Amino acid sequence: MSVAGRSRDTDIDTRVLRVAGRQLSRAGYDAMSLAAIAAEAGTTRQALYRRWATKAELAAAVVAQLADEETGRSSADPFGDLVRELADFQRGVSRTGRLSLVGTMLQDTTDGDVRAQYRARVVAPRRRRIRAILDRAAELKMIDADADADLEVAVTMTTGSWYGRALAGDPPPADWAARTAALTWRAVGGTVPS
């Protein structure tokens, strides 16, 4: 005869992930405290461990929530697609705690699996989408099709320019997405549409 246990309170999951995300972005992976997370979320460490066996698993669950929706934009207007993709990036990275979370992922002390999850769920999909936009532009002969080696550099330049400005303490302008798209477009041999 089996005895049914208590049903799982999904509100705890939501609260814990919200608190853990805030702690991870503010204090970094090393300082992330499961006891403090449990207390702030109004639960126990045992409840956390029933859901996530380790701090790394909890941090990975936080990262999994950051994954952007794959929109699969592919139109006859790759330049417009690039501007929209960069504007979407700008909205995402501007959310509270997102930029400091990027710094956490660069720390040597952040668990390697958590860092790999962040790269796979957050960084790689964005890079693939930007590369697909540039490949589409090359197919349509809107940019230099022979610049294949430079396209990977161009992908990095797009989002990298945001991080470079942030590190320099120079807030990106409101029209950052359009200006960055235009600069990238010209760098790979395209003429910016008027």
C-alpha positions in Angstrom: 0.0 0.0 0.0 1.6 3.3 -1.1 1.1 6.5 0.8 0.7 9.6 -1.3 3.0 12.5 -0.3 2.1 16.1 -0.3 1.6 17.6 -3.7 4.5 19.8 -4.9 4.0 23.5 -4.4 5.0 25.1 -7.7 4.8 28.6 -6.1 7.9 27.6 -4.2 9.7 26.9 -7.4 8.8 30.3 -8.8 9.8 32.1 -5.7 13.1 30.2 -5.3 14.1 30.8 -9.0 13.3 34.5 -8.7 15.4 34.9 -5.5 18.2 32.7 -6.8 18.3 34.7 -10.1 18.6 37.9 -8.1 21.3 36.5 -5.9 23.2 35.0 -8.8 23.2 38.3 -10.7 24.0 40.5 -7.7 26.5 38.4 -5.7 27.8 35.9 -8.3 27.8 32.1 -8.2 30.4 31.8 -5.3 28.3 34.0 -3.0 25.0 32.4 -3.9 23.7 30.9 -0.7 21.1 28.2 -0.6 20.2 29.0 3.0 19.7 32.7 2.2 17.6 31.8 -0.9 15.4 29.4 1.1 14.9 32.0 3.8 14.0 34.8 1.4 11.7 32.5 -0.7 9.9 31.4 2.5 10.8 27.8 2.4 13.5 25.4 3.7 16.8 24.2 2.4 15.4 20.7 2.4 12.7 21.9 0.0 15.4 23.3 -2.3 17.4 20.1 -2.2 14.3 18.1 -3.1 14.0 20.2 -6.3 17.7 20.9 -7.1 20.3 18.5 -5.6 23.1 21.1 -5.8 23.7 24.8 -6.0 24.9 24.2 -9.6 21.6 22.6 -10.5 19.7 25.6 -9.1 21.9 28.1 -10.9 21.4 26.1 -14.1 17.6 26.2 -13.6 17.9 30.0 -13.3 19.9 30.2 -16.5 17.4 27.9 -18.3 14.7 30.6 -17.7 16.8 33.2 -19.5 16.6 31.4 -22.8 15.1 33.7 -25.5 12.4 32.4 -27.8 13.8 31.4 -31.2 11.9 33.5 -33.6 13.4 32.2 -36.8 13.2 35.5 -38.6 14.0 35.2 -42.2 12.6 37.8 -44.5 13.4 39.6 -47.7 14.6 42.4 -45.4 17.7 41.0 -43.6 18.8 44.5 -42.6 15.5 45.1 -40.8 15.8 41.6 -39.3 19.2 42.5 -37.9 17.9 45.7 -36.4 15.0 43.9 -34.8 17.3 41.1 -33.4 19.6 43.7 -31.9 16.7 45.7 -30.4 15.5 42.4 -28.9 19.0 41.8 -27.4 19.0 45.4 -26.1 15.7 44.8 -24.3 16.9 41.6 -22.8 20.3 42.7 -21.6 18.8 45.9 -20.2 16.6 44.0 -17.7 17.5 44.2 -14.1 20.4 41.9 -13.2 21.0 40.7 -16.7 24.3 42.5 -17.3 25.7 41.5 -13.9 24.7 37.9 -14.7 26.9 38.1 -17.8 29.8 39.1 -15.5 29.0 36.1 -13.2 29.2 33.8 -16.2 32.7 35.1 -16.9 34.0 34.4 -13.4 36.5 31.6 -13.1 34.6 30.4 -10.0 31.3 29.9 -11.7 30.5 26.2 -12.1 31.5 25.0 -15.6 28.2 23.3 -16.2 26.3 26.5 -15.3 28.5 28.5 -17.7 28.0 25.9 -20.4 24.3 26.0 -19.9 24.3 29.8 -20.2 26.3 29.6 -23.4 24.0 27.0 -24.9 20.7 28.6 -23.9 21.4 32.3 -24.0 24.6 33.1 -26.0 24.6 30.5 -28.8 21.0 30.9 -30.0 21.4 34.7 -30.4 24.7 34.2 -32.3 23.0 31.6 -34.6 20.1 34.0 -35.3 22.5 36.9 -36.2 24.6 34.6 -38.3 21.5 33.3 -40.2 20.5 36.9 -40.9 23.9 37.7 -42.3 23.9 34.5 -44.3 20.5 35.4 -45.8 21.8 38.8 -46.7 24.8 37.2 -48.5 22.4 34.8 -50.4 20.4 37.9 -51.5 23.7 39.6 -52.5 23.0 42.4 -50.1 26.4 42.0 -48.5 29.7 40.6 -49.7 29.3 36.9 -50.0 33.1 36.4 -50.0 33.3 37.9 -46.5 32.5 34.5 -44.9 35.4 34.6 -42.5 34.4 38.1 -41.5 30.8 37.1 -40.7 31.8 35.4 -37.5 33.7 38.5 -36.5 30.6 40.6 -37.5 28.4 38.5 -35.3 30.6 39.1 -32.3 30.9 42.8 -33.1 27.1 43.3 -32.8 26.5 42.3 -29.2 30.1 42.9 -28.2 29.7 46.6 -28.9 27.0 46.7 -26.2 29.2 45.0 -23.6 32.2 47.2 -24.5 30.2 50.4 -23.9 28.8 49.0 -20.7 32.3 48.2 -19.4 33.5 51.7 -20.3 30.6 53.2 -18.4 29.2 54.7 -21.6 25.5 54.0 -21.9 24.4 52.9 -25.4 22.3 55.4 -27.2 18.6 54.8 -27.7 19.2 54.1 -31.4 22.0 51.6 -30.6 20.4 48.7 -32.5 20.0 50.6 -35.8 23.4 52.2 -35.6 25.1 48.9 -34.7 23.3 47.1 -37.5 24.3 49.8 -40.0 28.0 49.7 -38.9 28.0 45.9 -39.1 26.2 46.0 -42.5 28.8 48.3 -44.0 31.7 46.3 -42.4 30.6 43.2 -44.4 30.3 45.1 -47.7 26.6 46.1 -47.6 24.9 49.3 -48.4 22.6 50.4 -45.6 19.1 50.8 -46.9 17.7 54.3 -46.6 
